Amino acid sequence: MLLVVLCGIGLASDRRSPFRPKKKPQPGDWLSVYRERGQSFASYTASQPVRARLGEEILFVPVGPFTKEQRVLLKETAYFTELWYGVPVRIDKPAELPKKRWHRKRGGVTQYRTRYFLDELLPSRRTEKTVTICGITMADLYPLPSWNFVFGEASLRGRVGVWSFHRLVKGSRTEQLRRCLKIVTHEIGHTFGLEHCIAFECNMNGANSLGEMDRQPLHLCPHCLKKLRWNRGFKHLERYGRLLGYYEDKGLEKERLFLSEAIAYRRTFRSSK
């Protein structure tokens, strides 16, 4: 039986653990299309990932038009990102979408190439205080001509990422918020060196469709949580407490229930040592 250390606090194979192994992918899911090896803790630390220093910030750059409600959603994701990573987030002045060369028409929708954001627009906004810079847009994105679309794309080494809310703002406000929080924290995770997770149901799983994204959790698995703790140096219960308060305030019931179980599991393990 494979026993995985839960960030020094327990075993993920423990039946009391709220964490779940990755399910077999359905046809069309990310892991049924792309073969990935996963990323060990040792390979993560050896890669010398980006680490935020005191005084640095994550910079959000809105690109293209946003409605009033969409601007509120942007501010919510910025606030949540601060809770998630423990790094200040600043929303920069808006930028315009490119007018030439970097877009195409597909199914009557204008899509924009991610390389424009990653290679041209966003690096020009970087300051000496920027640990990572992220573009957010309501426009649809694509990474390569052979792809239909992409929710977002980020660089493991370049400290830059971009994502789109275009396909996420469907359904209830709670569903929209949950999806936006997932994509933002996922893509920023890449800029901090986290690769796709293949071991557990995890926020760092790849997603090929909105349905697959909706099935995936917002939380990090034991493997990825251990990596992020090494990177950011947080205390688990303090971070959990901040996130739990947010979930309660926003009515994110699935996330509240999971985190309540995770907190209880951690406390039980510590008391049994």
N, C-alpha and C positions, 0 to 999 in steps of 0.2 A: 504494500500500500504506500502510495506517495504521501509523505507528510511535508507540508509547506509551512515554514515559520511565518506567523502573522506579525511581521514587524517587531519581533521580539516579545510578543504578548500572548502567543497562543498558537494553536495548530488549526489551519484552515480545514483540515480533514475532520475536525471535531464536529460531531453531529449537532452540537449546540451552536456552532458558528452560523451567523446569518449569511455568510458568503457562499456562493454556489459555483461549481465548476461550469465551464463553458458548455453549452448544449451543442449537440450536433447541428451544423448549419442546415437550413432549409435551402431548396433549390433557388439559386439567384442571390443568396446571402453572400456577404463579403468573403468568408472563408471557403465557400464553395467555388469561388472564382479566382481568388488570389491565395497562393501558397505562402504562408508566412512562418518563420521559425520561432518567433517570440523573442523576448529580450530578458535576459537574466539580470539579477541585481548586480552581479560582478561586471557584466558587460556594460551596464548602464553607468556605473561609477567610473569605469575605465575610459568611457567615451568623453569624460570631462565635459558634462553638459553645462549649459548656461545656468548660473546661480545669481540671484538678485543680491546686490549689495545695498547697504544702508543708504537711503536717499534716492535709490533708483525707483522707477515706476513703469507700469505697463501702460502703453499709450494706445487708445482706441481712436481710429480715424473713420468717421462716418463718410460713406462714399455714395453720392447720388441722393435723390429725394427720399425723405421719410415723412409720413403723416404724423400728426400729433400723437396718436396712440403708439405708433412705431418708435417714436423718440422716447416715450415712456418705457417701452420694452428695452431699448438700448441702455437707458439709465439703470434699469433693473439688473441687466446682465453685468454692467460695470460694477455695481455694488456687490453682486454675488461673487464676482471674480475676486474682489478684495478679500471676501470671507474665505473663499476656496484656497487661494494661494498665499494669503497674508502679505500681499504686495499692493501698494497704492495704485489705483487706476485713474487715469485722467482721460477725459474725452476731448480730443483736439477739434479744431475748427473743421467743418465739412470740406470735402473735396468733390470734384465733379467726375462723372464717368467719362471714359475716353470716347472721342467722337469718330476716330478712324482706326482701322487696322486691327483693333483689339476686340472686335465683337462679330457676331454672326447671328443669323436668323434661323431658328429651329422650331417648327411647329407653331409659327406665328409669334414666338417669344424671342426677344433680343437677349442673347447670352454673351457674357464678357469673359475673356480669357484670364485665368488666374495669374499668368506670368506678368501681366501689366501691373497688377497690384504688388506682387512680390519683388519684381525686378526694377520697376520704375517709380511708381507712385510712393509707396511706403518708405523705402530707404531715404527718400528726400525729406521725410518728416522726422527722421531720427535726431535725437539730441543726446548730449552726454549723460543725461539722466535716464534714458530709455533702456530698460533691460530687454523688453520685447515690444514690437509694434504690430498692431492688428487692424486690418481693414474690415469694416462691417458694411454690408450693402443689402438693399432690398432687391437688387438685380440678380438674375440667375447667372450661375457661373459654370464654366467648363475648363478642364485643365489641358486637354489635347483634342485635336479634331476627331479622334476616334471615340471619344467619350460622349455620352448623352448629357451628363451634367455632373456636378460635384457639390456637396454641401459646403465644403471648405477645403483649404489646403494650407499647409504650414511647413516651414523648414526646420529640421532638427538642429542645424548649425547656424542658420542665418538670422535667427531671432526675429522672424517675421511670419505673419500668417494672415489669411483672409477667409471670411466665411459669409454665407448668404442666408438671410432670413426668408428668402423668396418662397421656398417650399415648406416652411415651418409654420407660417401664420394661417393655419386652418384649424377648425374645431373651436373648442372653448378657450377662454383666456388662459386657464390653467394649463391646458395641453400646449398652447403656444409658448407659454413661459417655460415649461419643462423642457421642450425641445430646444429652445434658444439657450438655456443654461447648459444643456448637454453639449451642443456644438461649440459653444464658446470655451468651456473648460476643456473639452477634448482637444481642440486645435491649439490652445495655449499650452496644453500638456506637451504637444509635439515640440513647441519652441523651447521648452525646458528639457528636451531630450528624451521624453517618453515615447516609445514606439507602440504600435498596436499590440494589445493584449490578446493572447489566444488561450490562456489557461482558465480564466474565470469569466463569469458575467460581470462586465466592467465598463465604466465610462470610456475607457480607452480601446474598446472593441471597434473594429472598422464597421461601417454601415453602407450598404449598397442601395438602400431604399428608405423611404419614410417609415414604412411598416417595420423594417428591421431596427431602425433607430428607436421607434416607440417601444419595442420589446426589450431594449437594453436599459440597464439601470443608470441612474445619475451618479451613483457612488463609485469610488475606486475599489479595486479588489486588493487582497493582501499584498500581492507582488508590487502593484503600482503604488499603493499607499506607502510601502516601505521605501520605494525610490523617492517619492515626493517628500517624505519625512527627512530622508537623508539630505535632500536638496534644500529644503526650507527650514528644517530644524524645529518644527512645531511640536507641541504637546498634544497627544491625541484627544484627550478629553476636553481640552480647551477649544480645539478646532471643532470637535463634534458639537460642543455646546453652542458655538456661534451658528453653525449650520442648522442645528435643530431649531433654534429660535426663528430663523428665517423660514424654514419649512412650515412651522406652526403658523407664522404670520401670513404666509401666502396660500395656505390651504393645500400644500403639496403633501397629501396624506400618505402616499406610497413611500415617499422619501422620509417622512417623519417616523413611520412605523419601522422602516429598516434601521434608521439611525438609533431609535430607542432600543432596538434589539442589539445593535452593535455596542452601544454604551453599556448595556447590562452584561453582555458577554465579556467585554474587557474588564469590567469591575469584578465579575465572578472569577475570571482567570487570575486576576491579581490577588484576590482574597484567598485563593486556594493554593498559592505558592508557599 
